[in-house]
């Protein structure tokens, strides 16, 4: 998942992102290291927060835009 790449490119700390998504910093860290996978609802929240598609977030495409 591109979470760390998106987060650092936007200058958002793990703590800040965790607060915005109402999860712990430890959860964000585990998503970034692959120790834990985000569920469907969390993927939507992360994609919405960074304004990217879920496919981009999951590295299924290099195009961050939504296909509408």
CHARMM internal coordinates of N, CA and C (Angstrom, degrees):
IC EDIT
DIST 1 N 1 CA 1.4410
DIST 1 CA 1 C 1.5295
ANGL 1 N 1 CA 1 C 108.72
DIST 1 C 2 N 1.3032
ANGL 1 CA 1 C 2 N 116.00
DIHE 1 N 1 CA 1 C 2 N 144.58
DIST 2 N 2 CA 1.4658
ANGL 1 C 2 N 2 CA 121.77
DIHE 1 CA 1 C 2 N 2 CA -177.42
DIST 2 CA 2 C 1.5234
ANGL 2 N 2 CA 2 C 113.43
DIHE 1 C 2 N 2 CA 2 C -85.32
DIST 2 C 3 N 1.2743
ANGL 2 CA 2 C 3 N 118.52
DIHE 2 N 2 CA 2 C 3 N 18.86
DIST 3 N 3 CA 1.4537
ANGL 2 C 3 N 3 CA 121.42
DIHE 2 CA 2 C 3 N 3 CA -173.74
DIST 3 CA 3 C 1.5265
ANGL 3 N 3 CA 3 C 112.51
DIHE 2 C 3 N 3 CA 3 C -56.74
DIST 3 C 4 N 1.3136
ANGL 3 CA 3 C 4 N 117.92
DIHE 3 N 3 CA 3 C 4 N -50.75
DIST 4 N 4 CA 1.4675
ANGL 3 C 4 N 4 CA 120.38
DIHE 3 CA 3 C 4 N 4 CA -177.82
DIST 4 CA 4 C 1.5146
ANGL 4 N 4 CA 4 C 111.01
DIHE 3 C 4 N 4 CA 4 C -62.41
DIST 4 C 5 N 1.3137
ANGL 4 CA 4 C 5 N 117.05
DIHE 4 N 4 CA 4 C 5 N -42.32
DIST 5 N 5 CA 1.4627
ANGL 4 C 5 N 5 CA 121.87
DIHE 4 CA 4 C 5 N 5 CA 179.26
DIST 5 CA 5 C 1.5293
ANGL 5 N 5 CA 5 C 110.41
DIHE 4 C 5 N 5 CA 5 C -59.83
DIST 5 C 6 N 1.3175
ANGL 5 CA 5 C 6 N 117.10
DIHE 5 N 5 CA 5 C 6 N -47.45
DIST 6 N 6 CA 1.4687
ANGL 5 C 6 N 6 CA 120.83
DIHE 5 CA 5 C 6 N 6 CA 179.35
DIST 6 CA 6 C 1.5282
ANGL 6 N 6 CA 6 C 110.95
DIHE 5 C 6 N 6 CA 6 C -64.64
DIST 6 C 7 N 1.3017
ANGL 6 CA 6 C 7 N 115.87
DIHE 6 N 6 CA 6 C 7 N -44.41
DIST 7 N 7 CA 1.4569
ANGL 6 C 7 N 7 CA 121.09
DIHE 6 CA 6 C 7 N 7 CA -176.95
DIST 7 CA 7 C 1.5293
ANGL 7 N 7 CA 7 C 111.16
DIHE 6 C 7 N 7 CA 7 C -62.36
DIST 7 C 8 N 1.3197
ANGL 7 CA 7 C 8 N 117.41
DIHE 7 N 7 CA 7 C 8 N -49.07
DIST 8 N 8 CA 1.4619
ANGL 7 C 8 N 8 CA 120.09
DIHE 7 CA 7 C 8 N 8 CA -177.85
DIST 8 CA 8 C 1.5261
ANGL 8 N 8 CA 8 C 111.60
DIHE 7 C 8 N 8 CA 8 C -70.16
DIST 8 C 9 N 1.3257
ANGL 8 CA 8 C 9 N 118.28
DIHE 8 N 8 CA 8 C 9 N -35.53
DIST 9 N 9 CA 1.4609
ANGL 8 C 9 N 9 CA 121.10
DIHE 8 CA 8 C 9 N 9 CA 178.30
DIST 9 CA 9 C 1.5306
ANGL 9 N 9 CA 9 C 111.67
DIHE 8 C 9 N 9 CA 9 C -63.05
DIST 9 C 10 N 1.3109
ANGL 9 CA 9 C 10 N 116.21
DIHE 9 N 9 CA 9 C 10 N -29.84
DIST 10 N 10 CA 1.4721
ANGL 9 C 10 N 10 CA 120.42
DIHE 9 CA 9 C 10 N 10 CA -179.99
DIST 10 CA 10 C 1.5236
ANGL 10 N 10 CA 10 C 112.68
DIHE 9 C 10 N 10 CA 10 C -95.70
DIST 10 C 11 N 1.3322
ANGL 10 CA 10 C 11 N 116.23
DIHE 10 N 10 CA 10 C 11 N 0.93
DIST 11 N 11 CA 1.4551
ANGL 10 C 11 N 11 CA 119.99
DIHE 10 CA 10 C 11 N 11 CA 177.27
DIST 11 CA 11 C 1.5180
ANGL 11 N 11 CA 11 C 114.09
DIHE 10 C 11 N 11 CA 11 C 70.02
DIST 11 C 12 N 1.3259
ANGL 11 CA 11 C 12 N 116.06
DIHE 11 N 11 CA 11 C 12 N 31.80
DIST 12 N 12 CA 1.4633
ANGL 11 C 12 N 12 CA 121.51
DIHE 11 CA 11 C 12 N 12 CA -179.53
DIST 12 CA 12 C 1.5224
ANGL 12 N 12 CA 12 C 109.02
DIHE 11 C 12 N 12 CA 12 C -102.91
DIST 12 C 13 N 1.3147
ANGL 12 CA 12 C 13 N 117.16
DIHE 12 N 12 CA 12 C 13 N 129.27
DIST 13 N 13 CA 1.4637
ANGL 12 C 13 N 13 CA 120.45
DIHE 12 CA 12 C 13 N 13 CA 178.05
DIST 13 CA 13 C 1.5305
ANGL 13 N 13 CA 13 C 110.18
DIHE 12 C 13 N 13 CA 13 C -77.91
DIST 13 C 14 N 1.3164
ANGL 13 CA 13 C 14 N 115.38
DIHE 13 N 13 CA 13 C 14 N 162.31
DIST 14 N 14 CA 1.4637
ANGL 13 C 14 N 14 CA 119.58
DIHE 13 CA 13 C 14 N 14 CA 175.59
DIST 14 CA 14 C 1.5177
ANGL 14 N 14 CA 14 C 110.47
DIHE 13 C 14 N 14 CA 14 C -60.69
DIST 14 C 15 N 1.3174
ANGL 14 CA 14 C 15 N 116.68
DIHE 14 N 14 CA 14 C 15 N -38.69
DIST 15 N 15 CA 1.4662
ANGL 14 C 15 N 15 CA 120.59
DIHE 14 CA 14 C 15 N 15 CA -179.21
DIST 15 CA 15 C 1.5248
ANGL 15 N 15 CA 15 C 110.50
DIHE 14 C 15 N 15 CA 15 C -64.51
DIST 15 C 16 N 1.3238
ANGL 15 CA 15 C 16 N 116.36
DIHE 15 N 15 CA 15 C 16 N -45.64
DIST 16 N 16 CA 1.4768
ANGL 15 C 16 N 16 CA 120.22
DIHE 15 CA 15 C 16 N 16 CA -179.88
DIST 16 CA 16 C 1.5293
ANGL 16 N 16 CA 16 C 110.76
DIHE 15 C 16 N 16 CA 16 C -62.83
DIST 16 C 17 N 1.3199
ANGL 16 CA 16 C 17 N 116.98
DIHE 16 N 16 CA 16 C 17 N -44.93
DIST 17 N 17 CA 1.4592
ANGL 16 C 17 N 17 CA 120.38
DIHE 16 CA 16 C 17 N 17 CA 179.57
DIST 17 CA 17 C 1.5195
ANGL 17 N 17 CA 17 C 110.41
DIHE 16 C 17 N 17 CA 17 C -62.96
DIST 17 C 18 N 1.3024
ANGL 17 CA 17 C 18 N 116.47
DIHE 17 N 17 CA 17 C 18 N -42.35
DIST 18 N 18 CA 1.4630
ANGL 17 C 18 N 18 CA 120.56
DIHE 17 CA 17 C 18 N 18 CA 178.42
DIST 18 CA 18 C 1.5266
ANGL 18 N 18 CA 18 C 110.65
DIHE 17 C 18 N 18 CA 18 C -59.32
DIST 18 C 19 N 1.3303
ANGL 18 CA 18 C 19 N 116.60
DIHE 18 N 18 CA 18 C 19 N -43.06
DIST 19 N 19 CA 1.4646
ANGL 18 C 19 N 19 CA 120.03
DIHE 18 CA 18 C 19 N 19 CA 178.14
DIST 19 CA 19 C 1.5276
ANGL 19 N 19 CA 19 C 111.28
DIHE 18 C 19 N 19 CA 19 C -62.82
DIST 19 C 20 N 1.3108
ANGL 19 CA 19 C 20 N 116.44
DIHE 19 N 19 CA 19 C 20 N -43.11
DIST 20 N 20 CA 1.4681
ANGL 19 C 20 N 20 CA 121.32
DIHE 19 CA 19 C 20 N 20 CA -179.07
DIST 20 CA 20 C 1.5317
ANGL 20 N 20 CA 20 C 111.83
DIHE 19 C 20 N 20 CA 20 C -64.51
DIST 20 C 21 N 1.3296
ANGL 20 CA 20 C 21 N 116.49
DIHE 20 N 20 CA 20 C 21 N -33.42
DIST 21 N 21 CA 1.4641
ANGL 20 C 21 N 21 CA 120.93
DIHE 20 CA 20 C 21 N 21 CA -176.87
DIST 21 CA 21 C 1.5285
ANGL 21 N 21 CA 21 C 112.81
DIHE 20 C 21 N 21 CA 21 C -98.45
DIST 21 C 22 N 1.3288
ANGL 21 CA 21 C 22 N 116.46
DIHE 21 N 21 CA 21 C 22 N 0.68
DIST 22 N 22 CA 1.4742
ANGL 21 C 22 N 22 CA 122.63
DIHE 21 CA 21 C 22 N 22 CA 179.19
DIST 22 CA 22 C 1.5287
ANGL 22 N 22 CA 22 C 112.85
DIHE 21 C 22 N 22 CA 22 C 59.39
DIST 22 C 23 N 1.3256
ANGL 22 CA 22 C 23 N 114.57
DIHE 22 N 22 CA 22 C 23 N 44.90
DIST 23 N 23 CA 1.4678
ANGL 22 C 23 N 23 CA 121.45
DIHE 22 CA 22 C 23 N 23 CA 173.82
DIST 23 CA 23 C 1.5216
ANGL 23 N 23 CA 23 C 107.31
DIHE 22 C 23 N 23 CA 23 C -132.35
DIST 23 C 24 N 1.3177
ANGL 23 CA 23 C 24 N 117.50
DIHE 23 N 23 CA 23 C 24 N 175.19
DIST 24 N 24 CA 1.4617
ANGL 23 C 24 N 24 CA 120.79
DIHE 23 CA 23 C 24 N 24 CA 178.71
DIST 24 CA 24 C 1.5336
ANGL 24 N 24 CA 24 C 110.66
DIHE 23 C 24 N 24 CA 24 C -83.13
DIST 24 C 25 N 1.3150
ANGL 24 CA 24 C 25 N 115.16
DIHE 24 N 24 CA 24 C 25 N 159.22
DIST 25 N 25 CA 1.4634
ANGL 24 C 25 N 25 CA 120.54
DIHE 24 CA 24 C 25 N 25 CA 175.71
DIST 25 CA 25 C 1.5189
ANGL 25 N 25 CA 25 C 109.60
DIHE 24 C 25 N 25 CA 25 C -62.93
DIST 25 C 26 N 1.3182
ANGL 25 CA 25 C 26 N 116.23
DIHE 25 N 25 CA 25 C 26 N -34.24
DIST 26 N 26 CA 1.4636
ANGL 25 C 26 N 26 CA 121.22
DIHE 25 CA 25 C 26 N 26 CA 178.66
DIST 26 CA 26 C 1.5367
ANGL 26 N 26 CA 26 C 110.68
DIHE 25 C 26 N 26 CA 26 C -61.61
DIST 26 C 27 N 1.3155
ANGL 26 CA 26 C 27 N 116.71
DIHE 26 N 26 CA 26 C 27 N -38.44
DIST 27 N 27 CA 1.4669
ANGL 26 C 27 N 27 CA 120.51
DIHE 26 CA 26 C 27 N 27 CA 178.13
DIST 27 CA 27 C 1.5272
ANGL 27 N 27 CA 27 C 110.43
DIHE 26 C 27 N 27 CA 27 C -63.49
DIST 27 C 28 N 1.3327
ANGL 27 CA 27 C 28 N 117.25
DIHE 27 N 27 CA 27 C 28 N -44.72
DIST 28 N 28 CA 1.4664
ANGL 27 C 28 N 28 CA 120.75
DIHE 27 CA 27 C 28 N 28 CA 178.24
DIST 28 CA 28 C 1.5271
ANGL 28 N 28 CA 28 C 109.52
DIHE 27 C 28 N 28 CA 28 C -60.59
DIST 28 C 29 N 1.3117
ANGL 28 CA 28 C 29 N 116.90
DIHE 28 N 28 CA 28 C 29 N -44.74
DIST 29 N 29 CA 1.4548
ANGL 28 C 29 N 29 CA 121.22
DIHE 28 CA 28 C 29 N 29 CA 178.93
DIST 29 CA 29 C 1.5257
ANGL 29 N 29 CA 29 C 110.96
DIHE 28 C 29 N 29 CA 29 C -58.96
DIST 29 C 30 N 1.3066
ANGL 29 CA 29 C 30 N 116.96
DIHE 29 N 29 CA 29 C 30 N -43.21
DIST 30 N 30 CA 1.4738
ANGL 29 C 30 N 30 CA 120.58
DIHE 29 CA 29 C 30 N 30 CA -179.19
DIST 30 CA 30 C 1.5300
ANGL 30 N 30 CA 30 C 111.15
DIHE 29 C 30 N 30 CA 30 C -68.06
DIST 30 C 31 N 1.3353
ANGL 30 CA 30 C 31 N 117.72
DIHE 30 N 30 CA 30 C 31 N -35.00
DIST 31 N 31 CA 1.4780
ANGL 30 C 31 N 31 CA 119.99
DIHE 30 CA 30 C 31 N 31 CA 174.50
DIST 31 CA 31 C 1.5277
ANGL 31 N 31 CA 31 C 109.33
DIHE 30 C 31 N 31 CA 31 C -61.75
DIST 31 C 32 N 1.3292
ANGL 31 CA 31 C 32 N 116.01
DIHE 31 N 31 CA 31 C 32 N -44.33
DIST 32 N 32 CA 1.4622
ANGL 31 C 32 N 32 CA 120.19
DIHE 31 CA 31 C 32 N 32 CA -175.93
DIST 32 CA 32 C 1.5260
ANGL 32 N 32 CA 32 C 112.72
DIHE 31 C 32 N 32 CA 32 C -68.70
DIST 32 C 33 N 1.3087
ANGL 32 CA 32 C 33 N 118.19
DIHE 32 N 32 CA 32 C 33 N -31.88
DIST 33 N 33 CA 1.4620
ANGL 32 C 33 N 33 CA 120.66
DIHE 32 CA 32 C 33 N 33 CA -179.63
DIST 33 CA 33 C 1.5230
ANGL 33 N 33 CA 33 C 112.77
DIHE 32 C 33 N 33 CA 33 C -89.52
DIST 33 C 34 N 1.3286
ANGL 33 CA 33 C 34 N 117.15
DIHE 33 N 33 CA 33 C 34 N -8.00
DIST 34 N 34 CA 1.4495
ANGL 33 C 34 N 34 CA 120.69
DIHE 33 CA 33 C 34 N 34 CA -179.65
DIST 34 CA 34 C 1.5200
ANGL 34 N 34 CA 34 C 113.84
DIHE 33 C 34 N 34 CA 34 C 84.90
DIST 34 C 35 N 1.3258
ANGL 34 CA 34 C 35 N 116.88
DIHE 34 N 34 CA 34 C 35 N 5.74
DIST 35 N 35 CA 1.4675
ANGL 34 C 35 N 35 CA 120.06
DIHE 34 CA 34 C 35 N 35 CA 177.81
DIST 35 CA 35 C 1.5269
ANGL 35 N 35 CA 35 C 111.64
DIHE 34 C 35 N 35 CA 35 C -69.69
DIST 35 C 36 N 1.3123
ANGL 35 CA 35 C 36 N 115.67
DIHE 35 N 35 CA 35 C 36 N -23.85
DIST 36 N 36 CA 1.4589
ANGL 35 C 36 N 36 CA 121.03
DIHE 35 CA 35 C 36 N 36 CA -178.69
DIST 36 CA 36 C 1.5201
ANGL 36 N 36 CA 36 C 108.45
DIHE 35 C 36 N 36 CA 36 C -141.08
DIST 36 C 37 N 1.3358
ANGL 36 CA 36 C 37 N 116.61
DIHE 36 N 36 CA 36 C 37 N 145.58
DIST 37 N 37 CA 1.4537
ANGL 36 C 37 N 37 CA 121.39
DIHE 36 CA 36 C 37 N 37 CA 177.28
DIST 37 CA 37 C 1.5187
ANGL 37 N 37 CA 37 C 109.78
DIHE 36 C 37 N 37 CA 37 C -107.53
DIST 37 C 38 N 1.3047
ANGL 37 CA 37 C 38 N 115.30
DIHE 37 N 37 CA 37 C 38 N 137.87
DIST 38 N 38 CA 1.4579
ANGL 37 C 38 N 38 CA 120.80
DIHE 37 CA 37 C 38 N 38 CA 178.03
DIST 38 CA 38 C 1.5233
ANGL 38 N 38 CA 38 C 109.73
DIHE 37 C 38 N 38 CA 38 C -70.81
DIST 38 C 39 N 1.3327
ANGL 38 CA 38 C 39 N 116.33
DIHE 38 N 38 CA 38 C 39 N 141.90
DIST 39 N 39 CA 1.4569
ANGL 38 C 39 N 39 CA 119.42
DIHE 38 CA 38 C 39 N 39 CA 175.25
DIST 39 CA 39 C 1.5243
ANGL 39 N 39 CA 39 C 109.65
DIHE 38 C 39 N 39 CA 39 C -77.63
DIST 39 C 40 N 1.3094
ANGL 39 CA 39 C 40 N 116.19
DIHE 39 N 39 CA 39 C 40 N 175.12
DIST 40 N 40 CA 1.4606
ANGL 39 C 40 N 40 CA 121.95
DIHE 39 CA 39 C 40 N 40 CA -175.41
DIST 40 CA 40 C 1.5283
ANGL 40 N 40 CA 40 C 111.77
DIHE 39 C 40 N 40 CA 40 C -57.13
DIST 40 C 41 N 1.3132
ANGL 40 CA 40 C 41 N 117.15
DIHE 40 N 40 CA 40 C 41 N -46.03
DIST 41 N 41 CA 1.4684
ANGL 40 C 41 N 41 CA 120.91
DIHE 40 CA 40 C 41 N 41 CA -178.67
DIST 41 CA 41 C 1.5282
ANGL 41 N 41 CA 41 C 110.94
DIHE 40 C 41 N 41 CA 41 C -63.39
DIST 41 C 42 N 1.3269
ANGL 41 CA 41 C 42 N 117.45
DIHE 41 N 41 CA 41 C 42 N -39.40
DIST 42 N 42 CA 1.4592
ANGL 41 C 42 N 42 CA 120.51
DIHE 41 CA 41 C 42 N 42 CA 179.38
DIST 42 CA 42 C 1.5211
ANGL 42 N 42 CA 42 C 111.17
DIHE 41 C 42 N 42 CA 42 C -69.92
DIST 42 C 43 N 1.3185
ANGL 42 CA 42 C 43 N 117.77
DIHE 42 N 42 CA 42 C 43 N -37.32
DIST 43 N 43 CA 1.4682
ANGL 42 C 43 N 43 CA 120.20
DIHE 42 CA 42 C 43 N 43 CA 176.19
DIST 43 CA 43 C 1.5206
ANGL 43 N 43 CA 43 C 110.50
DIHE 42 C 43 N 43 CA 43 C -58.56
DIST 43 C 44 N 1.3154
ANGL 43 CA 43 C 44 N 116.72
DIHE 43 N 43 CA 43 C 44 N -41.67
DIST 44 N 44 CA 1.4669
ANGL 43 C 44 N 44 CA 120.98
DIHE 43 CA 43 C 44 N 44 CA 178.36
DIST 44 CA 44 C 1.5278
ANGL 44 N 44 CA 44 C 109.96
DIHE 43 C 44 N 44 CA 44 C -63.21
DIST 44 C 45 N 1.3153
ANGL 44 CA 44 C 45 N 117.15
DIHE 44 N 44 CA 44 C 45 N -45.09
DIST 45 N 45 CA 1.4640
ANGL 44 C 45 N 45 CA 120.82
DIHE 44 CA 44 C 45 N 45 CA -179.38
DIST 45 CA 45 C 1.5286
ANGL 45 N 45 CA 45 C 111.50
DIHE 44 C 45 N 45 CA 45 C -62.83
DIST 45 C 46 N 1.3300
ANGL 45 CA 45 C 46 N 116.74
DIHE 45 N 45 CA 45 C 46 N -41.87
DIST 46 N 46 CA 1.4622
ANGL 45 C 46 N 46 CA 120.44
DIHE 45 CA 45 C 46 N 46 CA 179.45
DIST 46 CA 46 C 1.5286
ANGL 46 N 46 CA 46 C 110.27
DIHE 45 C 46 N 46 CA 46 C -66.51
DIST 46 C 47 N 1.3195
ANGL 46 CA 46 C 47 N 116.65
DIHE 46 N 46 CA 46 C 47 N -46.57
DIST 47 N 47 CA 1.4679
ANGL 46 C 47 N 47 CA 120.74
DIHE 46 CA 46 C 47 N 47 CA 179.44
DIST 47 CA 47 C 1.5254
ANGL 47 N 47 CA 47 C 110.76
DIHE 46 C 47 N 47 CA 47 C -60.98
DIST 47 C 48 N 1.3203
ANGL 47 CA 47 C 48 N 117.45
DIHE 47 N 47 CA 47 C 48 N -41.71
DIST 48 N 48 CA 1.4689
ANGL 47 C 48 N 48 CA 120.72
DIHE 47 CA 47 C 48 N 48 CA 177.87
DIST 48 CA 48 C 1.5274
ANGL 48 N 48 CA 48 C 111.02
DIHE 47 C 48 N 48 CA 48 C -64.89
DIST 48 C 49 N 1.3156
ANGL 48 CA 48 C 49 N 117.16
DIHE 48 N 48 CA 48 C 49 N -41.43
DIST 49 N 49 CA 1.4588
ANGL 48 C 49 N 49 CA 121.04
DIHE 48 CA 48 C 49 N 49 CA -179.54
DIST 49 CA 49 C 1.5279
ANGL 49 N 49 CA 49 C 111.03
DIHE 48 C 49 N 49 CA 49 C -59.61
DIST 49 C 50 N 1.3274
ANGL 49 CA 49 C 50 N 116.97
DIHE 49 N 49 CA 49 C 50 N -43.92
DIST 50 N 50 CA 1.4606
ANGL 49 C 50 N 50 CA 121.05
DIHE 49 CA 49 C 50 N 50 CA -178.31
DIST 50 CA 50 C 1.5255
ANGL 50 N 50 CA 50 C 112.92
DIHE 49 C 50 N 50 CA 50 C -92.51
DIST 50 C 51 N 1.3266
ANGL 50 CA 50 C 51 N 117.40
DIHE 50 N 50 CA 50 C 51 N -0.85
DIST 51 N 51 CA 1.4607
ANGL 50 C 51 N 51 CA 123.28
DIHE 50 CA 50 C 51 N 51 CA 179.11
DIST 51 CA 51 C 1.5300
ANGL 51 N 51 CA 51 C 111.69
DIHE 50 C 51 N 51 CA 51 C 56.23
DIST 51 C 52 N 1.3225
ANGL 51 CA 51 C 52 N 115.10
DIHE 51 N 51 CA 51 C 52 N 49.01
DIST 52 N 52 CA 1.4614
ANGL 51 C 52 N 52 CA 122.30
DIHE 51 CA 51 C 52 N 52 CA 176.35
DIST 52 CA 52 C 1.5249
ANGL 52 N 52 CA 52 C 108.51
DIHE 51 C 52 N 52 CA 52 C -129.64
DIST 52 C 53 N 1.3137
ANGL 52 CA 52 C 53 N 116.47
DIHE 52 N 52 CA 52 C 53 N 165.93
DIST 53 N 53 CA 1.4617
ANGL 52 C 53 N 53 CA 119.91
DIHE 52 CA 52 C 53 N 53 CA 177.02
DIST 53 CA 53 C 1.5300
ANGL 53 N 53 CA 53 C 109.66
DIHE 52 C 53 N 53 CA 53 C -78.61
DIST 53 C 54 N 1.3065
ANGL 53 CA 53 C 54 N 115.84
DIHE 53 N 53 CA 53 C 54 N 157.78
DIST 54 N 54 CA 1.4664
ANGL 53 C 54 N 54 CA 120.35
DIHE 53 CA 53 C 54 N 54 CA 175.81
DIST 54 CA 54 C 1.5264
ANGL 54 N 54 CA 54 C 109.81
DIHE 53 C 54 N 54 CA 54 C -65.01
DIST 54 C 55 N 1.3159
ANGL 54 CA 54 C 55 N 117.74
DIHE 54 N 54 CA 54 C 55 N -36.35
DIST 55 N 55 CA 1.4632
ANGL 54 C 55 N 55 CA 120.39
DIHE 54 CA 54 C 55 N 55 CA 176.84
DIST 55 CA 55 C 1.5261
ANGL 55 N 55 CA 55 C 111.07
DIHE 54 C 55 N 55 CA 55 C -59.73
DIST 55 C 56 N 1.3214
ANGL 55 CA 55 C 56 N 117.73
DIHE 55 N 55 CA 55 C 56 N -40.39
DIST 56 N 56 CA 1.4632
ANGL 55 C 56 N 56 CA 120.81
DIHE 55 CA 55 C 56 N 56 CA 177.06
DIST 56 CA 56 C 1.5289
ANGL 56 N 56 CA 56 C 110.33
DIHE 55 C 56 N 56 CA 56 C -65.92
DIST 56 C 57 N 1.3093
ANGL 56 CA 56 C 57 N 115.65
DIHE 56 N 56 CA 56 C 57 N -44.44
DIST 57 N 57 CA 1.4574
ANGL 56 C 57 N 57 CA 120.84
DIHE 56 CA 56 C 57 N 57 CA 179.52
DIST 57 CA 57 C 1.5295
ANGL 57 N 57 CA 57 C 111.31
DIHE 56 C 57 N 57 CA 57 C -58.42
DIST 57 C 58 N 1.3211
ANGL 57 CA 57 C 58 N 116.54
DIHE 57 N 57 CA 57 C 58 N -38.99
DIST 58 N 58 CA 1.4667
ANGL 57 C 58 N 58 CA 121.84
DIHE 57 CA 57 C 58 N 58 CA -178.44
DIST 58 CA 58 C 1.5241
ANGL 58 N 58 CA 58 C 113.36
DIHE 57 C 58 N 58 CA 58 C -90.18
DIST 58 C 59 N 1.3439
ANGL 58 CA 58 C 59 N 116.56
DIHE 58 N 58 CA 58 C 59 N 9.07
DIST 59 N 59 CA 1.4619
ANGL 58 C 59 N 59 CA 123.23
DIHE 58 CA 58 C 59 N 59 CA 177.38
DIST 59 CA 59 C 1.5209
ANGL 59 N 59 CA 59 C 113.78
DIHE 58 C 59 N 59 CA 59 C 63.85
DIST 59 C 60 N 1.3240
ANGL 59 CA 59 C 60 N 115.78
DIHE 59 N 59 CA 59 C 60 N 30.30
DIST 60 N 60 CA 1.4666
ANGL 59 C 60 N 60 CA 120.21
DIHE 59 CA 59 C 60 N 60 CA 175.89
DIST 60 CA 60 C 1.5227
ANGL 60 N 60 CA 60 C 111.58
DIHE 59 C 60 N 60 CA 60 C -87.09
DIST 60 C 61 N 1.3422
ANGL 60 CA 60 C 61 N 116.27
DIHE 60 N 60 CA 60 C 61 N -14.06
DIST 61 N 61 CA 1.4462
ANGL 60 C 61 N 61 CA 122.79
DIHE 60 CA 60 C 61 N 61 CA 177.19
DIST 61 CA 61 C 1.5228
ANGL 61 N 61 CA 61 C 108.81
DIHE 60 C 61 N 61 CA 61 C -150.49
DIST 61 C 62 N 1.3103
ANGL 61 CA 61 C 62 N 115.86
DIHE 61 N 61 CA 61 C 62 N 157.92
DIST 62 N 62 CA 1.4623
ANGL 61 C 62 N 62 CA 119.88
DIHE 61 CA 61 C 62 N 62 CA 175.58
DIST 62 CA 62 C 1.5275
ANGL 62 N 62 CA 62 C 111.38
DIHE 61 C 62 N 62 CA 62 C -97.18
DIST 62 C 63 N 1.3213
ANGL 62 CA 62 C 63 N 117.06
DIHE 62 N 62 CA 62 C 63 N 2.13
DIST 63 N 63 CA 1.4551
ANGL 62 C 63 N 63 CA 122.78
DIHE 62 CA 62 C 63 N 63 CA 179.28
DIST 63 CA 63 C 1.5330
ANGL 63 N 63 CA 63 C 108.92
DIHE 62 C 63 N 63 CA 63 C -97.30
DIST 63 C 64 N 1.3314
ANGL 63 CA 63 C 64 N 117.55
DIHE 63 N 63 CA 63 C 64 N 112.60
DIST 64 N 64 CA 1.4702
ANGL 63 C 64 N 64 CA 119.26
DIHE 63 CA 63 C 64 N 64 CA -178.05
DIST 64 CA 64 C 1.5204
ANGL 64 N 64 CA 64 C 114.14
DIHE 63 C 64 N 64 CA 64 C -73.68
DIST 64 C 65 N 1.3295
ANGL 64 CA 64 C 65 N 118.05
DIHE 64 N 64 CA 64 C 65 N -10.06
DIST 65 N 65 CA 1.4736
ANGL 64 C 65 N 65 CA 121.57
DIHE 64 CA 64 C 65 N 65 CA -175.19
DIST 65 CA 65 C 1.5290
ANGL 65 N 65 CA 65 C 110.65
DIHE 64 C 65 N 65 CA 65 C -73.50
DIST 65 C 66 N 1.3152
ANGL 65 CA 65 C 66 N 113.54
DIHE 65 N 65 CA 65 C 66 N 152.57
DIST 66 N 66 CA 1.4616
ANGL 65 C 66 N 66 CA 120.80
DIHE 65 CA 65 C 66 N 66 CA 175.60
DIST 66 CA 66 C 1.5272
ANGL 66 N 66 CA 66 C 109.18
DIHE 65 C 66 N 66 CA 66 C -76.52
DIST 66 C 67 N 1.3172
ANGL 66 CA 66 C 67 N 116.11
DIHE 66 N 66 CA 66 C 67 N 146.05
DIST 67 N 67 CA 1.4643
ANGL 66 C 67 N 67 CA 121.94
DIHE 66 CA 66 C 67 N 67 CA 172.56
DIST 67 CA 67 C 1.5168
ANGL 67 N 67 CA 67 C 107.97
DIHE 66 C 67 N 67 CA 67 C -96.95
DIST 67 C 68 N 1.3151
ANGL 67 CA 67 C 68 N 116.21
DIHE 67 N 67 CA 67 C 68 N 97.79
DIST 68 N 68 CA 1.4566
ANGL 67 C 68 N 68 CA 119.97
DIHE 67 CA 67 C 68 N 68 CA -177.02
DIST 68 CA 68 C 1.4893
ANGL 68 N 68 CA 68 C 111.17
DIHE 67 C 68 N 68 CA 68 C -108.42
END
COOR INIT
IC SEED 1 N 1 CA 1 C
IC BUILD
